[in-house]
Amino acid sequence: MRYSILGRSGLRVSKMSLGTMTFGEGVEWSRPEADCRPVFDVYVEAGGNFIDTANMYMGGESERMIGRFIAEDRERFVVATKYANAPPGRMDPNEAGMHRKNIMQSIDKSLARLGVDYIDLYYAHFWDFTMPVEEVMRAFDDLISAGKILHVGLSDVPAWVVSRGQAFHDLRGLPPIACMQLEYSLVQRSIEREHLPLAAAHDIGITAWSPLAGGILSGKYTGAEKPTGGNEAKRMNYMQLQPLDDRNRAIAEAVDAIAVEVEAKPSQVALAWIMSRGIIPIIGATRPEQMRENLAACELSLPPEILARLDAASDFDKGHPYSMLEWDMSMTLGYAGMRDQIDIARFPGQLS
């Protein structure tokens, strides 16, 4: 295992994070503790130290399970959890959302379930557009002052929200954004429009959920024994996963072909591509051998020509204004005909 510095936090985190949404019984795809512990142990034995959970995962059982797993060596782990989504079954409007009342009650419940004194990285799980950004950041600041959290993250939020939150850090001394958690894979690259340049400009870490696009990039849906349409409906039943349409199947088949060339698994190719961009994939597994297979991606270094082929196979429409800014006319006029003679490499998020 190798490690990254998470944004400007100084935290040393493993280049793969352990996703624990399936930890705890409750739905068909979740797992009991007897199945989860071996997966956790394989991750830790490989050097993994970055654990991702949330207050809502399996009604809070994921946090409880993680608390039991890390109890003997808590300081070794960087624990990330989230608030804003209520656990299933509750009908209290103030037990969900971004507001201060919920963040204050959610943090204490998460600390109790995890059995820890503080949380390393605390995310807002989604943005509900009911709270001013500054008020949310002030509430986070209060939690830091109280010693209940160390760093702040934002999950599944628009780039402008992150930018505004960062501005309050710069101007008013509120906590900086240490990390964004977003969907990212060869199938879903839309965060390249705004979030990745933003992260580069402000040194914000990024963790990627669904790095295998709900299994599309694992080889499971393109191998010799393809699941039936019923399996595809089952795959997408709980979450709004990426569809197995013609475009995404073509991307998966390109990954399969490259995996054969480099003598690796398709999942390892897809994960190595993400890590080549400095992004930390959140990996889950239902079996220890599946976790070992995913972790092996840390040892896979894809050459530039392979990365370029993956980029081309998964290319997407960046939309306006980005597509316009790549026009030859825009480049010619914007640089007075000297685009190739001006070094702009120091600017994050530059167009190729």
Helices and strands as residue ranges (DSSP letters): E 3-5, E 12-14, E 17-19, H 33-45, E 50-52, G 57-60, H 61-70, G 71-76, E 78-83, G 93-95, H 100-114, E 119-124, H 133-145, E 149-155, H 159-172, E 177-183, G 190-192, H 195-202, E 205-209, G 213-218, H 229-235, H 246-262, H 266-275, E 280-283, H 288-295, G 296-299, H 304-313, H 322-325, H 328-334, G 339-341
